[in-house]
Each structure stands twice: as structure tokens, then as C-alpha cells.
Amino acid sequence: MNVPEFVPNLIAGEERPALSGKTFDKCDPCKGTPLFSVARSEAADVAEAVRSARASQPAWGGLPAVRRGMVLHDVVRLMEDRREEIAQVVHRETGKSMKDALGETQAAIQVGLFYASEGQRLYGRTCTTGVPNRFSMTVRQPVGVAGLIIAANTPIANVAWKVFPALVCGNGVVLKGAEDTPATAWLFGRIAREAGLPDGVLNIVQGLGPEAGQPLVEHPDVGVVSFTGSARVGKLLGRIAGERLAKISLELGGKNAFVVCDDADIDSAADWAILSAFSNAGQRCVAGARIIVFESVYEAFKRRFLERTGELRLGSGDGDDFGPVINGRQLANMIASVKKAVDDGATLLTGGDRLKDAAHADGFFMAPTVLENVPPDAPISREELFGPICCLYAVPGFAEALALANDCDYGLSACIHTGNFHRGIAFCQAVETGVAVVNAGTFGSEPHMPFGGTKNSGNGSREPGTEAIDIYSDLKDIYIHTDKGKL
Ligand code: NAD
């Protein structure tokens, strides 16, 4: 399957254009030319989608959770059958290689499998009580309508991460597709319908954030919102949802520290740093953007890291290391940020600009970029760039490395490379992040693990894992009294 010419909404089981008839163009990140057009939805489309989700929710939520899980198992099985097709769409929309797109599709399938099986484990608790002749327990109930908003960086994984837990909990769903990867959401909607998900349970609106995303968060019938995106937008949506006391889960950005100690295996640390900083073109909330190295091994690490950076190949083939960034705006922002850092005195060790050779010039290819001599309070040390850009910092020892890792407005992920067990554990305990890793990359979360961050990286919620069930379901306390006189 190739990408469609037009990506519509999915509302009440029907593929529809936006009510206004408006569209926008989605660009091919490898060529910079339009790839297809997309429904440009507004509040009226969102209202229709919410109405549809609300109307179909009682029947879906009324199914036993085990039965909902069985339907989701059918969706997962169809995703498995059509994994090449899904990966093709991801590959075309993002410009990442088929190999990476297939890996991401497999990760989405794993998430789907996990939550389909949660249908058999949607546990409440049986509790103790201080009252004679009373049983007390908790049960889980659907929230109602879930409004889901996602980023474009790993499109099929981002869809699965939210849609499966929201559905297994019995909610009606409205998903706002990412404007840079709308076709992946569209294809998922088709597959879910073909697999037997009842019409109207999953609705997909396409469009731009302020026009189609914000009305979803503002809608009074949306009981729970889950958002993956930037801290700037997350804070805005947190305020909007807070105004009407809707539940909201915010999975936001990161500026993640990668620490290399004097007793690290330098080759292995350099390999992991390359993956952390540059894989997926640095478009990961968990990208390793701040590489903090003990002074005694700084030059040795830098040499190896730059050698490895120089070997990286950019393109969308399976032999390439990473592809383009998602759009021209992000690319221009990255180039401007690096230029400002250099104007302010940073040393550019490699990269710093888009690729200008004939094979890459038209696409949004940002060269892998490494800087040093950057103050910790400079914008490039603090602001997330979401691209293949990292800074190197030299520190005297462990205490300074930890302090610099924590001198950050974000708190998503961090890693340390060391041969010292005690250092590894101490770092994991003291680093102010939601994820901490010893001797690997700043990325690598698993479907059953609760992912999320501190500070500007989120509002304390955790997805996926069983913890996401707490987001998409409400607990109800039930007390049952027996009457001994009636025995
Ligand atoms: P973004 O915040 O600009 O957009 C994300 C989504 O929000 C898109 O679907 C967009 O249309 C929508 N949106 C934008 N403005 C909106 C508004 N006013 N109301 C409602 N919706 C709105 O982010 P981006 O640049 O597209 O994505 C990159 C960001 O996502 C980075 O900060 C990255 O770290 C973060 N991210 C976080 C995670 C995580 O799990 N923590 C995972 C992937 C990406």
C-alpha cells in the first residue's frame, strides 16, 4: 500500500472530509514536496466525532472487559498481518527507513498485545472494612469519552500507546492525528474497523493543533485527555482541562543527560551516545541531548564519538542511520538555534546545517551536530530541539555530573556509563527523571513499564503499563451489606 491522495476523518464509521471542505498539504520530508492532502478539521468536526464516541460508548463500555480485549486481539492480529503496509505508510510519511518503520510497527503490536490481554486483568481490589457484615471493593469503570492527541515522531507507536488502553477500559475515543503523520492514524482506523471494532467507538479527526486539537480538550463531553507533545502546548492544555476538571495525562519533552564516567567502556559509551543523540533523527522525547563526560576521559570520548558521528549516513534506506526531520519549520528552528549558540561562543565540532548535496538538498535532512563550550544556562543547553543535535560538557567527577544532569527544566530520562556498580545505583536514585538507565541509551522503554517524567516532562501520569489503566478508567467503591437476620 502506498499513501492515499487524501486523508479523511473517520467519524461514526465513515470516512469524511472536514465539514468546511478545507484541506492542508502534508509534505514528503525526503523531497520537500506535497505528498497528499489532509482534512483540515475544526470545532464542528470535533463535535461530531465526540458525539459519535459518546453515542457508541455505552454499548462498548457495557461489553465485559474480556470481550473488549478479544476484539482488540483481533485488531492486533490484523496489524500483524498488515505490518508491511503499516510500515510503508510510516516510512513514506516520516522518511525513516523501512527497517526502522517495521521496528516501530512491531513495538506498536507489542503495546496492543499487552492491552488486549489487560481485558482479562482489569482488576479492582477487594478491601478490608471496619463495619460488620459488609464487603467493600473497588471496580474500574470507563471514564466516557477519551480525547487523544499525539506527536508525529513514532506515529504508529504513538497511536497504539494511547488508543489500546483507552479502548480496553471501555471508553469511546476521539484521536486527533498528528498533522505530520495523518495517514498512519487513518490506516490504523481502517484496520481497527476491518478487525471488528464497532463503528463510532474509535473516531479520528485530522487537522492542526489549535484548530482541531484544542476544541477536543475544550469539549465538555471529553472526560479524559491524553496528550503527547511539547511542554509549551502541554501547559496550555493542562490549564484548559483544569478549568473544567477533566482528567489529563501529559507526556511532554526532555533534555536528557547522558553521563560518561572515567571507568566507562568508552567505545560502548560512544556507540550508545550515537544512538541516543541521533537515532530517529533525534526526534525522541528521550534523545540524549546533553552528553556529560568526566574531564579525564573527555578527549578520548570526544575523539571516538566524533569518529562515529562522521560515519553516519543520512537517508531513508535500510543502510542509512537516520532520515530527515519531520518538516521544514522544525529544520529551520534547529539551524537557527545552532547558529545562535555559535554566535554566543559555542564551538561547533561537526554539523550545524542541513545537508546540501544533490541527494539530500530538497529534503529536511539536518546534519548530525555536536557542540562544546556551551554554558549550562545557554538556550541550547536548556531548550529541547527535537533533532540530531547534542552538546558535550566536561565535568571533574560524579557529583558535578549529577548536578549538571539535574540542572534541567525537564526530567524525562537519563543514563550513566560506568563500570562502578555503586555509581550506577547512586545515579539512578538521585537523578531527577522518570527513567534512569545504566550502561545503555537514554531510550528503550517497554510496553509493560510505566513511562513518564518529572518537572516540565509531564504532570506525573505514567503510560503505558498497567499504570495507564488508572488514566483511562475511574475507580468506584462498592459496599455490600448482608443482613444476618435474613439467614
Ligand atoms: P506539539 O506540542 O507542537 O504537537 C503535538 C500534538 O499536539 C500535535 O498533534 C499537534 O497538532 C497538537 N497541538 C499543537 N497545538 C495544540 C493546541 N493548541 N491544542 C491542542 N493540540 C495541539 O509537539 P511536536 O513538536 O509536534 O512534537 C514534539 C514534542 O513531543 C517534543 O516536545 C517531544 O519531546 C514530545 N514527545 C513526548 C513524548 C513522551 O512520551 N513524553 C513522546 C514523543 C514526543
Residues whose N, C-alpha, C, O or C-beta is under 5 A from the ligand:
A	BS01	NAD	I149 I150 A151 A152 K176 G177 A178 E179 G207 L208 G209 P210 G213 Q214 T228 G229 S230 A231 V233 E251 L252 G253 G254 R284 C285 F386 S457
